[in-house]
Amino acid sequence: MKEERKIILDLCGGTGSWARPYKEAGYDVRTITLPEYDVTDMGVRNMCIELNPYGILAAPPCTMFSFARTNAKKPRDLDEGMRCVRACLDIIWRINQIRQETEKKTLPLKFWALENPYHGFLPQFLGKPAFTFDPWEFGDGYQKRTALWGHFNEPIKNPIPLTEEMKKLALTNSYIHRLNTKAPLRMKVKFDYLKSKDIHPEVFGKFDRQTRRSITPAGFAEAFYEANK
């Protein structure tokens, strides 16, 4: 009998970059993201629970938690930001609650992780993160301090220190946010995730700034997969 593929829920997954290593390894990755799916919709949440996933990756939008949101046209709305976070957590909690087998000492989800920038207001709601990292600590040449909450095995860091040039660029905010289609070649910087079959320079340059900011660094995604198969 053919073994069923393990399901990975990629909540608010956007480009699917965090879940890509799972997809490439043959897992059944379900990207639950706008505009097709809204995790705050109860029907979508019930669908996620019925799928009985093996693991969950969640990356709710960080827009309303940003420290930089002081002069935005739309004022910071923490309730709006937390609505999506609560929806992701509700899916996680209900799967563990509904699918549990009381005679076992384990819960249904093999792992779950919720990601957001470290420098923002979300830690004041969820508390101290279980894990933090910068992309350069996994071999990607830029910095963006990121926090993870959840139940998972910590990925092993393999840092490649930033050059002095890269450090200067980082001081002006992570330059990856502002890359256009020609920048990766002009700067001669190696971005593995730009060379993947799903995200390459021609496609990457078409993303808006917010989408580029949310792309999970490839080195971290691979390391997380290796630690949480």
CORJO-V106724 format. One record per backbone hydrogen bond with DSSP energy under -0.5 kcal/mol. NH is the residue of the N-H (numbers start at 1). CO is the residue of the C=O. E is the energy in kcal/mol with one decimal. If there is no record, write none. Layout:
NH,CO,E  NH,CO,E
This chain:
8,28,-2.1  9,7,-0.5  9,55,-2.3  10,8,-0.6  10,30,-2.8  11,9,-0.8  11,57,-2.7  12,32,-3.1  13,10,-1.2  16,13,-2.6  20,16,-0.8  22,19,-0.7  23,19,-2.0  24,20,-2.8  25,21,-1.2  26,23,-1.4  27,22,-2.5  28,6,-2.7  29,27,-1.2  30,8,-2.9  31,29,-0.6  32,10,-1.7  32,30,-0.8  33,31,-1.0  37,33,-2.7  39,37,-0.5  41,38,-2.1  45,41,-2.2  46,42,-2.6  47,43,-1.9  48,44,-2.2  49,45,-1.9  50,46,-2.2  51,47,-1.2  52,49,-1.3  54,7,-3.1  55,7,-1.3  56,111,-1.6  57,9,-3.0  58,113,-2.4  59,11,-2.0  65,62,-1.7  66,62,-0.7  66,63,-0.9  67,119,-0.7  69,66,-1.1  70,68,-2.3  71,68,-0.7  75,73,-0.6  81,77,-1.9  82,78,-2.8  83,79,-1.5  84,80,-0.9  85,81,-1.3  86,82,-3.4  87,83,-1.6  88,84,-2.3  89,85,-2.5  90,86,-2.5  91,87,-1.9  92,88,-1.9  93,89,-3.2  94,90,-2.6  95,91,-2.0  96,92,-2.0  97,93,-2.2  98,94,-3.2  99,95,-2.4  102,100,-0.6  104,101,-2.6  110,54,-2.7  111,54,-0.7  112,151,-2.3  113,56,-1.8  114,149,-2.8  115,58,-3.0  116,147,-1.8  118,145,-2.3  119,145,-0.6  120,118,-1.5  121,65,-2.1  124,121,-1.4  125,122,-2.2  126,122,-2.6  127,123,-2.0  130,148,-2.0  131,148,-1.6  133,146,-2.1  136,142,-1.3  137,134,-2.0  138,135,-2.2  139,136,-1.4  140,135,-2.0  142,140,-2.2  146,133,-2.9  147,116,-3.1  148,131,-2.7  149,114,-2.3  151,112,-2.0  157,155,-0.5  158,137,-2.0  160,136,-2.4  167,163,-2.3  168,164,-1.9  169,165,-1.9  170,166,-2.3  171,167,-1.5  172,168,-0.6  172,169,-1.1  173,170,-1.7  177,174,-2.1  178,175,-1.9  179,176,-0.8  184,180,-0.7  186,182,-2.3  187,183,-2.9  188,184,-0.6  189,184,-1.5  191,189,-0.6  192,190,-0.5  194,191,-0.9  195,191,-0.8  195,192,-1.1  196,199,-0.9  203,200,-0.9  204,200,-3.5  205,201,-2.2  206,203,-1.6  207,203,-0.6  207,204,-1.5  212,208,-2.4  213,209,-2.2  214,210,-1.1  215,211,-0.7  215,212,-0.9  221,217,-2.3  222,218,-2.5  223,219,-2.1  224,220,-3.0  225,221,-2.1  226,222,-2.4  227,223,-1.7  228,224,-1.2  228,225,-0.7
